[in-house]
Amino acid sequence: MVNDVFLTTTLQELMDKLSLQAEQVITIWYSFALEKPKQKLSIPQDEWISALKALSHFKNLKAKTYVAAFFNGDIKIYDGKDKDHKEIITVAGLHEDKI
């Protein structure tokens, strides 16, 4: 907020709209719209993850499984229904090249 007006454009455009000069003192209030994300789960892995994608489901249901691709060529599919996020399938060494 600038002088009790929400800033929805650039600061210059708002100053022009409010007829404020560059030499005038303005009060700017800033607050976070959302809280910082909080970690809910940590799944230790031996390798770096290169891609993470939710899998599509039929009947417009919310995706409950997701796949993680690793830099060493491994792919793992996880079940997101439970809080444990159990590993369903692992395909090791899908390619020989190290990325």
C-alpha positions in Angstrom: 0.0 0.0 0.0 1.2 3.5 -0.8 -0.5 6.2 1.3 -3.4 3.9 2.1 -4.0 2.9 -1.6 -3.3 -0.6 -2.8 -0.5 -0.7 -5.4 -1.8 -2.7 -8.4 0.3 -1.0 -11.1 3.8 0.4 -11.1 4.8 2.9 -8.4 5.2 5.6 -11.0 1.7 5.1 -12.3 0.2 5.2 -8.8 2.1 8.4 -8.0 0.8 10.0 -11.2 -2.8 8.9 -10.3 -2.5 10.4 -6.8 -0.7 13.5 -8.1 2.4 12.9 -6.0 5.7 14.5 -6.8 9.0 12.7 -6.7 10.2 15.0 -3.9 7.3 14.1 -1.6 7.6 11.6 1.2 5.3 8.6 0.8 4.6 5.7 3.1 4.8 2.2 1.7 3.4 -0.8 3.5 4.3 -4.3 2.4 2.9 -7.6 3.6 3.2 -11.1 2.2 0.0 -12.3 0.5 0.8 -15.9 1.4 2.8 -17.5 4.1 6.1 -19.2 3.3 5.7 -22.8 2.2 6.2 -25.3 4.9 7.9 -28.7 4.4 5.4 -31.5 4.9 7.5 -34.5 3.8 11.1 -35.4 3.0 12.0 -38.5 1.0 15.7 -39.1 1.1 17.2 -40.0 -2.3 20.7 -41.0 -3.4 20.5 -39.0 -6.6 19.3 -35.5 -7.8 15.8 -35.3 -9.2 15.7 -33.9 -12.8 11.9 -33.9 -13.2 8.7 -34.3 -11.1 5.3 -34.7 -12.7 1.8 -35.7 -11.5 0.3 -38.5 -13.6 -3.1 -38.0 -15.3 -6.1 -40.0 -14.3 -9.5 -40.7 -15.9 -12.8 -39.2 -14.9 -11.3 -35.8 -14.0 -10.1 -37.2 -10.6 -7.3 -35.4 -8.8 -4.0 -37.0 -9.6 -2.8 -39.1 -6.7 0.3 -40.6 -8.2 3.4 -38.8 -9.5 6.7 -39.7 -11.2 10.2 -38.6 -10.4 13.0 -38.8 -12.9 16.6 -38.8 -11.7 19.8 -37.6 -13.3 21.3 -41.1 -13.2 18.5 -42.4 -15.5 16.2 -43.9 -12.8 12.5 -43.3 -12.7 10.3 -43.9 -9.7 6.5 -43.7 -9.4 5.1 -42.7 -6.0 1.6 -43.0 -4.5 0.4 -39.7 -3.1 -2.8 -41.0 -1.5 -1.2 -41.6 1.8 1.0 -39.3 3.9 3.8 -41.9 3.4 4.1 -41.3 -0.4 5.1 -45.0 -0.9 7.2 -45.9 -3.9 5.2 -48.0 -6.3 7.5 -48.7 -9.2 11.2 -48.2 -9.8 12.9 -48.4 -13.2 16.7 -48.3 -12.7 19.1 -47.1 -15.4 16.7 -46.1 -18.1 19.6 -44.6 -20.0 23.4 -45.1 -19.7 24.4 -41.4 -20.0 24.8 -39.4 -16.9 23.2 -36.0 -17.1 
